[in-house]
Amino acid sequence: MSEEDPLRVIREKIDKVDLQIMSFVSERAKLAKDVAAIKKRLGDKNFYRPERESQVLRKIMDLNDGTINNEDMAGLFRQIMSICLSLEQPVKVAYLGPEGTFTQEAALKHFGSHATTVPKQAIDEVFREVLSGACQYGVVPVENSTEGVITHTLDSFIDSSIKICGEIELRIHHHFMIGDNTKVQNITRVYSHAQSLAQCRKWLNSNFPNIERVAVASNGDAAKRVEGEWNSAVIAGDMCSDLYKLQKLWEKIEDRPDNSTRFLVIGMEDIPSSGDDLSSIVVSVKNKPGALHDLLEPFQRHSIDLTRLESRPSRNSKWSYVFFMDFVGHIEQQSVKNVIAEIQQQAAEIKILGSYPRAVM
């Protein structure tokens, strides 16, 4: 037997497996079309079901034998589901742009590459696109592990009927990049978003302490500026590198390797329970001693895990605050219903922003 024979045998097996994969994916796509036909006949307009996708991805990760890591396996199935959903009903998603931002990367991570992503210049515009029905969903940043909460996103929920339909966690990696016209020795300035500059402060101090640091509206804007300049660099992520054909001089220069950002998926419908959910509410408390204690006490008594508490100035009265609260559980769970009922007795006003599946990957 020649040395090539073992390879030939393995390659023949791979070819057979590839045909099986193609056949099974095609069969799944046909079933997705059948689902679409039934939903149309029943008048069901909700083709995208985040709770169902969450259940499928978690099951895949639980059954994964480890040959491929869980994140890559889930990402593969996310793409398959994105393709199948596009055959049922194309999904249109607004995001905080421009192109190349981490928010676009988060949107594609969650909805897959077959979703149509629409860049908007402000968080308010993303909310308006969803409210008007121009886009079924939106993706907005809500907090960063190093820089904290994005207050403008929280404020946008106060007077809006928008619901939270999902969350996305994205590991943030920053790269120091240049365009074709730039040489390292000529660099005198670097463009990036203010948060990105802050997240790479130590690296910049060590490697380029004397160059000008210019904060711009987004990393996408920063990448556009570098295209026409010979003495500038940009700090941005992989999407900007691919989109604007930038050369990575140094990769993953963020000061904290665990740097990540949480994004919210917004829409207009309530999401059924996936079995592993978070809920978000905004509460305006009565102006009295112990009001915050009274607000938090039911969570402890009913063993509900409170994962986030943020205060924001009230728009209705001076020196008054509203509280944004995230907690584990779905609004249809009896224990959560009990907590909400007790909070309503203590609060001046309560607004349920939504229950939604926890980020899967």
N, C-alpha and C positions, 0 to 999 in steps of 0.2 A: 504493500500500500504506500503510495507516495505521500509526501508531506502535505500536499494540497488536499488530499482526500478528506481528512477530518474537518477542514474548513468548509469544504464543499457540502458535507453532510449537515453541518451546523447552519450554513447559509440556506440550504433547502428547507430546513425546519423553520428558519426565520421567515422565509417566503410564505410558507403555509400559515404561520401564525399571523403574518400581515394580512393575508386574505381573510382569515377568520375575524381579525379586528375590523377590517373594512366591512365585512358582512354584518357584524353585530352593530357597528355604528350606524350603518344604513337602516337596519331593522329598528334601532332606537329612534331614528329620525322619522321613520314611517309611523311609529307609535305616537310620536309627538304630534304629527299631523292628525292622527285619529283623535287625540285629546283636544286639539283645536277645533275639529269638526263638532265634537260633542258639546264643547263650551259654547260655540256659536249657536248651536241648536237650542241650548238651554238659556241663552241670553247672558251668559257669564262673561264679563269683560275683563276679568282678572286672569290674564294668561300667565303673568309672572307671579310665582308664589314663593316668596323668600323663605317661608317656614318649611316648605317642601324641599327646596334646594338645600337648606341647612341640614335637614334630616338625612338626605341622600349623601351629602359630603361627609357628615359625621359617621355614617354607617360605612362608607368606603374607607375612611381612615381607621375605623375600628377593625375592619377585616383585612387591612393591608398587612402583608407578610414582612415588610421592611426592606425588600429588595430595592424599592424606590421609596425615598422618604415621604412622610405624610403630606408635607406642603406641596411637593411636586406632584404627587398622586392626586391630591385634591385639585390642584391647578389644572391638571389634565382633564379631569371630569368637569370642572367648571367650564372649560372650553367646549367640551362636547355638549353640555347643557346650553351654552350660549348659542351654539350653532342650531340646536334643536328649537330653542325658543324663537330664533329668528325665522324659522319656518312656520311657527304658530302665529306670532305677531312681533314684528321688529320693535325693540325697546329703544326709546329715545331718552337720553340722560343729560341733563344740564350739569355743568360743574364749574367751579371757580377757575377761570382760565388765566392766561391764554394757554395755547397748546404747549405741552412739555412740562406742565406743573405736576407736583406730587398729587394734587387732587385728581388730575386726569389719570394718573397711574393707579390711584385708588379706585376710581370708577371702573377702569378696565379690569383690575384685579377682581372686583366684585361681580361685574356683569359680563365679563369676557369680551373678547375682541369683536364679536358680532353685534354688540350694542352700538348705536349711533351716539357719539358723545358731542355735546354742544358747549363750547367755551363761552362763559359769561364773565364780564369784567368786575363784578361785585357780588358779594353774598346775597344782597337784596335782590339782584337780578335773577339769581338761581331760584330763590323763593318765588319770584313773580312768574318765572317760566313754568313752574309746577302748578301754581295756583291757577294760571290761565289755561292749563291743559296743553300748552305747546310742547311740553315734555312730561312723560309719565313720572319721572323721578329726577331727583337732584342729588348731588354729592357735595358736601361742604365740610371743611375742617372744623373740629370742635376743641381739641386739646393736643398739646405736644408734651412729651415726657420731660423735656428740659425747659421749655419756655412757658408752659402752663396753658390755661384756657384761652380760647379765642372768643372774647366777650361779644363781638358783633354777631356771631352765630347764635349765641344764647339769646341776645336781645331780639333777634329776628323772630323767635318763637312766641314772644309775649303777646303780640296782637295778631297772630296769624292762626289760621285753621289748619295749617300744615301738620302732618303727622310724621313721626320718626318710624321708618320701616326697616331699618337695619343699621348695623355699624360695621366699620372696616378698620382694621389695624394694619398700618403700613410701616415696616422698618425703613427708616430714612437714612440713605447713604449719600453723602456729598462728595463730589469729585471736583478737583481743580483742573479746569480745561481751557484750551485756547483754540482759536480759529486758524485757518490755513495761512493767514497773513502775519501771524505773530510768532516771534522767537522768545524763548524764556528770558534771555538777557535784556530784552526790551520792555518787559512788563513793568508798568508803573501804576496800574490800577486794577482793581478787581470789582466786578459787579455781582450782586446777588440780592436776594430778599433779606431784609433786616434780620429775620430769625435765623436764616442760614448763616449769615455772617457771625451772629452771636454763637451759633452752635459749633463754629469752626474757629473761634477766637484764639484758643491756645495754639492751634496748628499755624495759623497766620502769624501770630507773634513770634513763633520759632523759625518759620521758614521765609516769610515775607513781611518783616516788621515795619518796613518803611513805605510800602506801596499804599496808595489811596484806596480806601474801602468805600464803595458807592452803593448805597441801599436803593433798590428800585422796587416797583410794585410786585414783581414776581420773578422767579428764576427764568421763566420763559422770556420775559422782557429783557432780562440780563443777557440771555443767550443771543437774542436778536441784535443787541448793541455790539457784541463782540464781532459779529460777522463783518462789519465794515471798518474795524479798527486794527491797527498794527501793534499797539502797545498795551492791550487789555486782556484780562482773563475773566473767567466766570466760575462761580461755584454753583453747581446744579447737579441734578440727578441723571440717571440713565436715559430717561425719555428725551431730555434736552440734548444729550450727546448724540442719540440716534437721529433726532428730528433735524438738528442744525449742523450735523456732521462735524462735531467738535472733537478735538484730540484730548484724551485724558492724560494729563501729566502725572497726577497723583490721585489715587482712588481711596475712597472711604476715609476722608480727612476729618470727619466729625470728632469732636472731643470726647463724646460718650458713645461707646459701641452699641449701647442699648437704646439709642435715640429712635423714637418712634412717634407717629402721629395717629390720632384717632379721628376718623371721619364718620359722619352720619349720612345715611341714605334717607332722603325725605320724599314723601308722596302724599296722597290724599286718602288712602284707605287704612283701615285697621287690619293688623296682621294676626291671624290665628296663632295659637301656641305651637312652637316647634319642640317643646320639651326641655329646652335650655335657653331661657330668655332673660332679657333685661326689660325694665320698664322705666319710663322717665315722666316726671311730673314737675310742674312749676307751682309754687305755693306762695301766696301773700299772707303773712301772719298778722294777727291783730296786735296793736301796739299796747302790750301789757308785760309786766315782769314775768319771766319764765316762759315766754312764748316759744322760744326755740327748743327748750327742754321738752315742752308739751308736744311739740311737733315731732321730735325724734323718739320719744318714749314708746309709742306703739310699735315701731320697728323692732326694738329690743324685745318687747313682750311677746310678739308674734314670730320671733326668730327669723325676721327678714333682713338679709344682708344689704346694708346701705353701702353702695360702692362709690358714690360721689355726692358732694354737697357744695354748691357754689351760690354765693349771694351776689345780687345785682341791685343797683338802686331802682326803686319803683318809679315808674313814669307818672304815677297818679298823685303822689304826695311827697313833700320834702322830708328828708331824713327817714324815709321808710324803705324797706327792702323786700325783694322777692327772693325765694330760694329755689334753685334748680336741684332736683334730686334724682339720682339713678339708683336703682336697687334690683336685686335678683328676683326673678319671678314674672309671671304674666298677670295682666289685669283681670283675667277670668278665674284665677286661682282664688279659692275661698279665703285663704290667709291674707292675700293681697287686698281682696275686697274689704276685709275687716279693717285693715290698716287705713285704707282710703276713707272708709266711713268714719273712723275715729279722727282722722286728720281734718275732715270736713267740719267736724264739730269745733275744732280749735282754730281753723284758718278763716281769714276774711274771704279768701278765694282760692280755689284749686283748679288746675287745668291739667288734664291728662294728655301728655304729648305722644304717648304711644307705647306699646309693648312690641318687642322685636327680637329676632334671634341674635344671640351672641355671635361675635365674629368667629368664624370657623378656622381661618388660616391667616 
